[in-house]
Amino acid sequence: MTLATVGSTVVSGRPSYEGANIRTWIGFKHFVYLVEQAVLQWLCERGAGARTLYHEHGLGFEVVDCSVQLPAVLELDDEVQARVVADSGRRLIVQLAVSRGGEQVTVLRGKVTVALVRERTAPIHVPAPPALAAYEVGDVAQASTVTRPDRRTLAPGQPPSEVLGTQPWEFLWSWRARYFHCHFSDRVQHSAYVRALEEVVDRFLADRGISVGRMLTERHWIPVVSRARIQLIAAAHMEETIHTVFTVQDILRGVMFDGRMDCYVRRDNLLVPVATAKILHGYAIAAGPGAGGVAELDDEVGRALTGGRP
């Protein structure tokens, strides 16, 4: 259900059942999916939906930067009200709220930068409708909010693993951009990097000996994300290999770790950055002593997370 108000779009919906992985709490990825759905409705109310834009204008709608704060939990069966308001430039402001005890509780505050990208696979190109003209760009890089991307150079024949993830506190994971990571038969979409961020954190924790499953079984610790930001830098394309580096940059107040993800594709002898992300992660205690509180990261966990980082 949607409700258009002056200058804003309001959408009601529910989180996907897929997102309830630990008890009935919804994971951060599905908060971002709800944001995307609300923004797509905002787009429809301002001239044309994503399908029309592609077929009639040759433009692909894309989220290029999504920054979210998650001040409260979202649970299965919650009815979510999402409000989208245009800010400055190509940026939108999004808020998600739920009703608890007769009061509206904010579960997400977000800033989203969007663009209409001239798709190289589209059969035609016609300028965007007047209400959306300011969002049209030639490519993802033109709309990126990352000002100084980090390019790396490879020697002829040198594998990326000799340049990326070489420090003990870094973790390298490479994955193939398959068709279901893409939009419009070509370009890796923003939500693919949201999924990659979730997966690389899981792989990193398992590699460090503190997997999500182990922490749940031994300590009743539940992973909690309080802040995340995923930014596109340039287009990656179907069946390219995305070389993904994750590292924990800091431990904050002994209860949260601040992580960073950087994604690259190899083109000739360059590692071209295509996306970057940050995530603020901690743990809640689900049972036993301290149930309902925030877990303190002891020396074992701290060492595992930082890998000896100075």
Secondary structure, 3 states (H helix, E strand, C coil): CEEEECCEEEEEECCCHHHEEECCEECHHHHHHHHHHHHHHHHHCCCCCHHHHHHHHCEEEEEEEEEEECCCCCECCCCEEEEEEECCCCEEEEEEEEEECCEEEEEEEEEEEEEEEECCCCCCCCCCCHHHHHHEECCHHHHCCCCCCCCEECCCCCCHHHCCCCCCCEEEEEEECCHHHEECCCEECHHHHHHHHHHHHHHHHHHCCCCHHHHHHHHCEEEEEEEEEEEECCCCECCCEEEEEEEEEEEECCCEEEEEEEEEEEECCEEEEEEEEEEEEEEEECCCCCCCCECCCCHHHHHHHHCCCC
